Amino acid sequence: ESALFQLTGLLAHLLYWLALAINRPPGEQSLTDGALSALFTSAHELWSSLERKYRDSALGVSLVLPTMALTMKRGIERCFEVQYPNLIATVDVHQKLIERINVLFLRLFDPDGTYARFGKFDGTGKAIQLSRRLDMMASGLGRTKAKRLCSRTHRSTPLVRAVLGGGGAVGSGGGLGGGGGIDGASDART
């Protein structure tokens, strides 16, 4: 799908402005808030058109959309590898970039992490055991399954949060090494 490639490019561009543009020398041209919002809106429109085609089938949700998400994430990473080879050569910075890509996707399109895994494989015995262990670990931190479900019920989508001004998807600065912007995922999953 051409929309998938277009969205990958848009997200790579958006990630640059959110994660690296803070390092630009003062006085160099930067994106306006309006242009950043236009990038954000275009990305959401493209994702919505892709998601609309596949979200109503079990195969679409458990295989096609996670495959598309993984393809886009890898495509964004590849854009940075080609464009900034010296930056990516550092293992630590490369890992931070991968984290930013995952957080960007999580905050923009997939707040529940539905497309971050292949649901087709969640029904195996090992997967069910792992899921139970992760639930027990989360419960030990005070995040019971009931609390997580309740918080999901009383929240808006990332697009609505952004439109109302409460979203963290498009925001101020935050380089690959610093705080702000899309740097942390601490509040991405509630």
C-alpha positions in Angstrom: 0.0 0.0 0.0 1.3 3.4 -0.9 -0.3 4.9 2.1 1.9 2.8 4.3 5.1 4.2 2.7 3.8 7.7 2.8 2.9 7.3 6.5 6.4 5.9 7.2 8.0 9.0 5.7 5.6 11.3 7.5 6.4 9.6 10.8 10.1 9.7 10.2 9.8 13.5 9.5 7.7 14.0 12.6 10.1 12.1 14.8 13.0 14.2 13.5 11.2 17.4 14.5 10.1 16.0 17.9 13.4 14.2 18.9 16.3 15.8 17.0 15.2 19.4 16.1 15.9 20.6 19.6 19.6 20.1 18.8 19.5 22.6 15.9 21.6 25.7 16.3 19.7 28.8 17.4 18.6 30.9 14.5 18.1 27.9 12.1 14.7 27.6 10.6 12.4 25.2 12.4 8.8 24.0 12.0 6.0 26.2 13.2 3.4 24.7 15.5 0.9 24.8 12.6 3.2 22.8 10.4 3.8 20.3 13.2 0.1 20.0 13.7 -0.4 19.5 9.9 2.2 16.6 10.0 0.4 15.1 13.0 -3.0 15.4 11.3 -1.8 13.9 8.0 -0.3 11.0 9.8 -3.6 10.4 11.7 -5.6 10.5 8.4 -3.3 8.0 6.7 -3.3 5.7 9.7 -7.1 5.9 10.0 -7.5 5.0 6.4 -5.2 1.9 6.8 -6.8 0.9 10.1 -10.3 1.2 8.7 -9.6 -1.5 6.1 -8.4 -4.1 8.5 -9.8 -3.5 12.0 -13.1 -5.3 11.5 -11.6 -8.7 10.9 -9.8 -11.0 13.3 -6.9 -11.6 10.9 -6.6 -7.8 10.3 -6.3 -7.0 14.0 -4.1 -10.0 14.9 -1.8 -10.1 11.9 -2.2 -7.4 9.2 -2.2 -4.3 11.4 0.7 -5.5 13.7 2.6 -6.3 10.5 2.0 -2.8 9.2 3.0 -1.3 12.5 6.2 -3.3 12.5 6.9 -2.4 8.9 6.4 1.3 9.6 8.6 1.2 12.7 11.4 -0.5 10.8 11.0 1.9 7.9 11.4 4.9 10.2 14.4 3.3 11.8 15.9 2.7 8.3 15.2 6.4 7.3 17.3 7.5 10.3 20.1 4.9 9.6 20.4 6.2 6.0 20.1 9.9 6.9 22.2 10.0 10.1 24.7 7.1 10.0 27.1 8.6 12.4 24.4 9.2 15.0 23.0 5.7 14.7 26.5 4.2 14.9 26.4 4.7 18.7 24.5 1.7 20.2 23.0 3.7 23.0 21.7 6.4 20.7 20.3 3.8 18.3 18.5 2.1 21.2 17.0 5.4 22.3 15.9 6.1 18.7 14.1 2.7 18.7 12.4 3.6 22.0 11.3 6.9 20.6 9.8 5.2 17.5 7.9 2.8 19.7 6.7 5.6 22.0 5.7 7.8 19.0 3.6 4.9 17.6 2.1 4.1 21.0 1.1 7.6 21.7 -0.2 8.5 18.2 -2.0 5.3 17.2 -1.9 2.5 19.7 -2.3 3.5 23.3 -3.3 0.0 24.4 -0.3 -1.7 22.6 -2.7 -3.8 20.6 -0.6 -3.6 17.4 2.7 -4.0 19.3 2.2 -7.8 19.3 0.8 -10.4 17.0 -2.4 -11.5 18.6 -2.4 -14.6 16.4 0.3 -16.0 18.7 -1.2 -14.9 22.1 -3.2 -18.1 22.5 -0.3 -20.4 23.0 0.4 -21.9 26.4 3.6 -20.0 26.9 2.0 -16.7 25.8 -0.8 -17.2 28.3 1.6 -18.0 31.1 3.7 -14.9 30.3 0.6 -12.8 30.2 -0.4 -14.0 33.7 3.1 -13.3 35.0 3.0 -9.8 33.6 -0.4 -9.2 35.2 0.9 -10.3 38.5 3.9 -8.0 38.2 1.7 -5.1 37.3 -0.6 -5.8 40.2 2.4 -5.8 42.6 3.0 -2.2 41.4 -0.6 -1.3 42.3 -1.8 -1.5 38.7 -4.5 -4.1 39.0 -6.3 -5.4 35.9 -9.5 -3.7 37.1 -7.7 -0.3 37.4 -6.2 -0.6 34.0 -9.6 -1.5 32.4 -11.3 1.4 34.2 -8.7 3.9 33.1 -9.1 2.7 29.5 -12.8 3.2 29.7 -12.5 6.8 30.9 -10.1 8.1 28.4 -10.2 9.6 24.9 -8.3 8.5 21.8 -4.9 10.1 21.1 -6.3 12.2 18.3 -9.1 13.6 20.5 -6.6 14.4 23.3 -4.4 16.2 20.8 -7.3 18.2 19.4 -8.4 19.2 22.9 -4.8 20.2 23.8 -4.2 17.5 26.4 -2.1 15.2 24.3 1.6 14.7 24.6 2.0 13.4 21.0 2.9 16.7 19.5 4.7 18.9 21.9 7.8 20.9 22.8 11.4 19.7 22.4 13.1 16.7 23.7 16.1 15.3 22.1 17.3 11.7 22.0 19.2 12.2 25.2 16.9 14.6 27.1 13.5 14.8 28.5 10.3 16.2 27.0 8.6 15.7 23.7 8.0 12.0 23.1 10.9 10.9 25.2 9.2 8.9 27.9 6.4 6.4 27.9 5.6 6.7 31.6 2.2 8.1 31.0 1.5 6.4 27.7 -0.1 3.3 29.2 -2.8 4.0 31.8 
